[in-house]
Amino acid sequence: AKKGVITLLIPQDGEYIKIIAEDQGPGIQHLDLVMSGGYTSSQGLGLGVSGSKRLVDEFDIETAPGQGTRITAVKQRR
């Protein structure tokens, strides 16, 4: 995607941070392959999405061809 929005939500108690990344790009065609870490775009290292999932406590991805992608990730404070 060429454009997108990242929203950070942090409650007043600071117990977690929620990150929502959204774009109106082409969507992710081979989501299973991307999530396994076995795919790289011509510009990336191939661990962006799958690596991000390993670093957070909650992870959700919604994507559809031609409709963009929305990733929601939550990291709890330790």
N, C-alpha and C positions, 0 to 999 in steps of 0.2 A: 504494500500500500504506500502511496505517496504522502497521505495525510492521515492523521488520527488524533485521538484525544486520550490523555492519561489523567485519571482522577484519583487522588489520594484522599482517603477518609480515615481520620484518626479521632476516636472518641476522646472526650475530655479526660477520662481516667487513664488514657494512653495504654490500655490493655492489649491493643492490637493495631495494626495498620491494614487497611484494605486498599488494594490497588485494582483499578478497573482500566483496562486498555482496550480501546475500541477504534476500529477503522471501517472504512467503506470500500475496502480493497477487493481483490479477487476471491477472497476466502482461501481456506487451506484445503487443497484437493485430496491429499493423502495423509489425513490426520493421524491414522494409526502409525504410519511410518515416521511421521514427524515426532510423535510422542515417544516412540521407541529410541529416538536419538539416531536413527539410521538415515536421516535425510538432511541435506544441506542445500540451501539456495546457492546460486552462483556468487552471492555476496556474503554469506554467513559461514559460521563455524559448524553449524548443525546441532548445537546444544542449547540454543536460546529458549525455546518453549519447554522442551523436556527438562533442561537444566533448571529452569525457573520453578517447575513443578516440584523438583526435589528440595528446593530451598524454602518452601512455604508449608504452612499447616493445612491450608484448604486451597483447592485449585479447581476452576471450572472453565471450560472453553466452549463457546458456541461459534460455529462457523458454517457457512454455506457458500457454495460457488456463486460468485457474482454478487454476494450480499455482504461481504465483509466478515470480520471476526471480532468477538468480544471475549476477553480473558479477564476473569476475576480471581484474584489471589489474596489470601489473608495470612498474615504472619502474626502469631501471638507473641506477646512480650514474655520473656522467660523470667 
